[in-house]
């Protein structure tokens, strides 16, 4: 029996994590839950799983035996074996560091944590012998391919579906609607991640994550378009051999793998892949000109320092403005690029400097959108 703390339980990954707990109640127990503003869903989760600790941005009415606690308190609780970080943005940074310093195992689904502070996070994990287990399907695939291997890695190859607009001409992207951008062709995700997938920003953030998770330079990380989303990533070794992890495009499998590691558990509810029905798998090069957000992310990752933090914050603001229908789809990249260009980076930053850069970037991105007259109703 593994005892879990799930931070971000009301989001897409959090809800799917609880699906696994429902499927395997003899394997997992929920000790703590942390949700956002969806108080109704959190109340249902508390009622079903009876956690000892709960956090929410809106303090809920709780059963007598359930304690309202901060996310940091939940993350370090002595009864917790594994902390699932399913929050978005910088919210998960402090509880992740708290869990690491308490020596906990961490199942990480939050892209921004390693993108913003990968050097600090991985150094602290090594210092405190805390394991970081990836939940993202791409990183889970690489992790599974590397398991048991001692050979040197030649390349990590991240696959990208291309999102809903990969076949559109650049001239057609200005008329993209929010509703269209939220219709991902293969994955069901939260709104922020879905928009990041449409801009390919998510693949840039994943490249930065991979750099820290697997200790490889950017020169050994490549991205290819794979529309079927069946091959989740590949590893090439120095002898030229390629290993790939294939599965149905569903997050339940990588979530369960992180929860059950080092075991693989049978679960009849997980979808099975029929290669005959899939019929064909295709791969092609990335068109960087069409999706500038990907190049912006890779450039920020290579620069390092506070640049990835600025990237994440500017992307959050731009995505929020697009979802609110205040800017068009190409405006997302415009705001991010202009914000990064105004930043004076700090190399080898402290955590406070990373967070200061994040705050600066959010404020600057909003000013950029207003000053450049990018804000308007669709």
Buried (B, 14 or more C-beta within 10 A) or exposed (E): EBBBBBBBBBBBBBBBBBBBBEBBEEBBBBBBBBBBEBBEBBBEBBEEBBBBBBBBEEEBEBEEEBBEBBBBBBBBBEEBBBBBBBBBBBBBBBBBBBBBBBEBBBBBBBBBBBBBBBBBBBEBBEEBEBEBBBBBBBBBBBBBBBEEEEEEBBBBBBBBBBBBBBEBEEEEBEEBEBEEBBEBBBBEBBBBBBBBBBBBBBBBBBBBBBBBBBEBEBEBBBBBBBBBBBBBBBBBBEEEEEBBBBBBBBBBBBBBBBBBBEEEBEBEEBEEEEEEEEEEBEEEEBEEEBBBBBBBBBBBBBBBBBBBBBBBBBBBBBBBBBBEEBBBBBBBBBBBBBBBEBBEBBEEBEBEBBBBBBEBBBEBBBEBBEEEEBBEEE
